[in-house]
């Protein structure tokens, strides 16, 4: 999948989720704003209440989308038979799409009124959704191959290459200028774990100063702007890779702990959802079948 097509793919999935959310909200807002006692007298009650054709359908379709999103993604990750079917990153993106659209439909199925056992399932679903957002942030911080495989620390270090050799092929400078540029990219920065917010702020300022020092050296040597941009791009790339190396172990550990929160809520949600469906069928509720 090309980069352009991939962006279009992500945009289409995002637009579908947003469009569905606001389309149903636009249609049902007058009904959803009513109290539970007033709703039976509203014209939309026969469509939007949880047992009505639309409301019931929202629940069935939303649950089905979440089930497909979870089962297919887990199968792609855990079974060798699916190991070469598509790129794992794209499967994750489709998993996120289904597990975002599904909860939205389930939310409208409840018509914003729920309690008892279903409330536990609903809030578990909310916890799964929110932890999924956090998990996605952690996931993209861990360097990966184009197929989505997580890179080891040694593999990331190999990506840094030798920036001094690359700069020498681009510009001709005296040894002192070369040393200033290389030294500026290797300045020590206060480790991020000592103080989370202060560490990020200090790192940002230090990296800005690195780029400023390199540009000053290039200006002093009269290097043309086109070549300056190439050298600065190399330095930015080098800074980015070193930041990833420093974050890699932290993010890997966070990802392990994240599973402790995400998976149990997902199982609770699915188990209660199955119980809810079973009770519904037992009491004779049917949709369009």
C-alpha positions in Angstrom: 0.0 0.0 0.0 1.5 3.3 -1.1 1.8 6.2 1.4 -0.8 8.3 -0.5 -3.3 5.4 -0.7 -2.7 4.6 3.0 -3.5 8.2 4.0 -6.7 8.0 1.9 -7.5 4.7 3.6 -7.1 6.2 7.1 -9.1 9.3 6.1 -12.0 7.2 4.8 -12.1 5.1 8.0 -12.0 8.2 10.2 -14.7 9.9 8.1 -17.0 6.9 8.4 -16.7 6.8 12.2 -17.3 10.6 12.5 -20.2 10.6 10.0 -22.0 7.8 11.7 -21.7 9.4 15.1 -23.0 12.8 14.0 -25.7 11.4 11.6 -27.4 9.3 14.3 -27.0 12.1 16.8 -28.6 14.6 14.4 -31.6 12.3 13.9 -32.0 11.2 17.5 -31.0 14.2 19.6 -34.5 15.4 20.4 -35.4 11.8 21.5 -32.2 11.2 23.5 -32.6 14.5 25.4 -35.9 13.4 26.9 -36.3 11.7 30.2 -37.1 8.0 30.4 -40.8 8.7 31.3 -41.3 11.0 28.3 -39.7 8.9 25.6 -42.7 6.5 25.0 -44.7 9.6 23.9 -42.1 10.7 21.3 -42.6 9.7 17.6 -39.0 8.3 17.4 -39.6 5.9 20.3 -40.7 3.1 17.9 -37.4 3.5 16.1 -34.7 4.4 18.6 -35.5 2.7 21.9 -33.2 -0.3 22.6 -35.8 -2.9 21.5 -37.0 -0.9 18.4 -35.8 -1.8 14.9 -33.1 0.9 14.8 -32.0 0.8 18.4 -31.9 -3.0 18.4 -30.0 -2.9 15.1 -27.4 -0.5 16.5 -26.7 -3.0 19.3 -26.5 -6.0 17.0 -24.3 -4.4 14.4 -22.1 -2.6 17.0 -21.5 -5.8 18.9 -20.8 -7.7 15.7 -18.3 -5.1 14.6 -16.4 -5.3 17.9 -16.4 -9.1 17.9 -15.0 -9.1 14.3 -12.4 -6.5 15.2 -11.1 -8.4 18.2 -11.2 -11.9 16.8 -9.7 -11.2 13.4 -6.9 -9.0 14.8 -6.0 -11.6 17.5 -6.0 -14.3 14.9 -3.7 -12.3 12.7 -1.3 -11.8 15.6 -1.3 -15.2 17.2 -1.8 -17.8 14.4 0.9 -18.6 11.9 -1.6 -19.4 9.2 -2.6 -15.7 9.1 1.0 -14.5 9.5 1.4 -13.4 5.9 -2.1 -12.1 5.3 -1.6 -8.3 5.0 0.5 -6.0 7.0 0.0 -6.1 10.8 -0.1 -2.3 11.0 -3.0 -2.2 8.6 -4.8 -4.9 10.6 -4.4 -2.9 13.7 -5.8 0.2 12.0 -8.8 -1.8 10.8 -9.2 -3.2 14.4 -9.2 0.3 15.8 -11.8 1.4 13.2 -14.2 -1.5 14.0 -13.7 -1.1 17.7 -14.4 2.6 17.5 -17.5 2.3 15.3 -18.9 -0.6 17.3 -19.0 1.2 20.6 -20.6 4.2 19.0 -23.5 2.0 17.7 -23.7 0.3 21.1 -23.9 3.7 22.8 -26.9 4.6 20.6 -28.4 1.2 21.2 -28.5 2.0 25.0 -30.2 5.3 24.1 -27.9 6.8 26.8 -29.9 4.9 29.5 -28.5 1.8 31.1 -28.1 0.1 34.4 -27.4 -3.2 36.2 -25.2 -5.8 34.5 -25.4 -4.0 31.2 -23.8 -0.9 32.8 -20.8 -3.0 33.8 -20.4 -4.1 30.2 -20.9 -0.6 28.9 -18.2 1.0 31.2 -15.9 -1.9 30.5 -16.4 -1.0 26.8 -15.5 2.6 27.6 -12.4 1.5 29.5 -11.4 -0.7 26.5 -11.9 2.1 24.1 -9.9 4.7 26.2 -7.1 2.2 27.0 -7.0 1.4 23.2 -6.3 5.1 22.5 -3.5 5.1 25.1 -2.2 1.8 23.6 -2.2 3.2 20.1 0.0 6.1 21.4 2.4 3.7 23.1 2.4 1.4 20.0 3.5 4.1 17.6 6.4 5.1 19.9 8.0 1.7 19.5 10.1 1.5 16.3 8.8 -1.2 13.9 9.5 -2.6 10.4 7.2 -1.7 7.5 5.4 -5.0 8.2 4.7 -3.9 11.8 7.3 -6.2 13.5 8.8 -4.6 16.6 12.5 -3.7 16.2 15.0 -4.8 18.8 17.3 -2.3 20.5 20.3 -3.5 18.4 18.3 -3.1 15.2 17.4 0.5 16.1 21.0 1.3 16.9 22.1 -0.1 13.5 19.7 2.4 11.9 21.7 5.4 13.2 24.6 4.7 10.9 27.6 6.9 10.9 26.4 10.5 10.6 29.9 11.9 10.3 30.6 9.9 7.1 27.2 11.0 5.7 27.9 14.7 6.4 31.4 14.5 4.7 29.8 13.2 1.5 27.5 16.3 1.5 29.7 19.2 2.4 33.4 20.0 2.6 34.4 21.4 6.0 37.6 21.7 8.1 38.2 19.1 10.8 37.3 21.6 13.6 33.9 22.3 12.0 33.2 18.6 11.5 34.0 18.0 15.2 31.7 20.8 16.4 28.8 19.3 14.4 29.4 15.7 15.5 30.0 16.8 19.2 26.8 18.8 19.1 24.7 15.8 18.1 26.3 13.7 20.9 25.7 16.1 23.8 24.3 14.4 26.9 20.7 15.3 27.8 19.2 14.7 31.2 17.5 11.3 31.2 13.7 11.5 30.7 12.7 9.2 33.5 14.1 11.5 36.2 11.4 14.1 35.7 8.9 13.4 33.0 7.7 16.8 32.1 10.9 18.7 32.8 12.8 16.0 30.9 10.8 16.4 27.8 11.0 20.2 27.9 14.8 20.1 28.5 15.2 17.6 25.6 13.2 19.8 23.3 15.4 22.9 24.1 18.6 20.9 23.9 17.7 19.5 20.5 16.8 23.0 19.2 20.2 24.2 20.4 21.9 21.4 18.6 20.3 22.4 15.3 21.1 26.0 16.0 24.8 25.2 16.6 25.0 23.1 13.5 23.4 25.8 11.4 25.8 28.4 12.8 28.8 26.2 11.8 27.4 25.8 8.3 26.7 29.5 7.9 30.3 30.3 9.1 31.7 28.1 6.4 29.5 29.6 3.7 27.7 26.3 2.9 24.8 26.8 0.4 21.3 26.7 1.7 20.4 23.5 -0.3 23.3 21.6 1.3 22.5 23.1 4.7 19.0 21.6 4.5 20.4 18.2 3.7 22.8 18.3 6.7 20.2 19.6 9.1 17.8 16.8 7.9 20.5 14.3 8.7 21.0 15.8 12.2 17.2 15.8 12.8 17.1 12.1 11.7 20.0 11.3 14.0 18.3 13.1 16.9 15.0 11.3 16.3 16.6 7.8 16.2 18.5 8.5 19.5 15.3 9.6 21.1 13.7 6.4 20.0 16.5 4.3 21.4 16.2 6.1 24.8 12.4 5.6 24.8 12.4 2.0 23.5 12.8 0.1 26.8 10.4 2.5 28.6 7.7 2.1 26.0 8.1 -1.7 25.8 7.6 -2.0 29.5 4.6 0.4 29.4 3.1 -1.7 26.6 3.3 -4.9 28.8 1.5 -3.1 31.6 -1.0 -1.7 29.2 -2.2 -5.2 28.3 -3.0 -5.8 32.0 -5.6 -3.0 31.8 -6.8 -3.5 28.2 -7.4 -7.3 28.0 -9.4 -7.9 31.2 -11.8 -5.1 30.4 -12.2 -6.5 26.9 -13.0 -10.0 28.3 -15.5 -8.6 30.9 -17.2 -6.6 28.1 -17.5 -9.6 25.8 -18.7 -12.0 28.5 -21.4 -9.7 29.7 -22.4 -8.9 26.1 -22.8 -12.6 25.4 -25.0 -13.0 28.6 -27.0 -9.9 27.6 -27.6 -11.4 24.1 -28.5 -14.8 25.6 -31.1 -13.2 28.0 -32.5 -11.1 25.2 -33.1 -14.2 22.9 -34.5 -16.2 25.9 -37.1 -13.6 26.5 -38.1 -13.6 22.8 -36.7 -10.4 21.5 -36.1 -10.5 17.8 -34.7 -7.9 15.4 -35.6 -8.3 11.7 -35.4 -12.1 11.7 
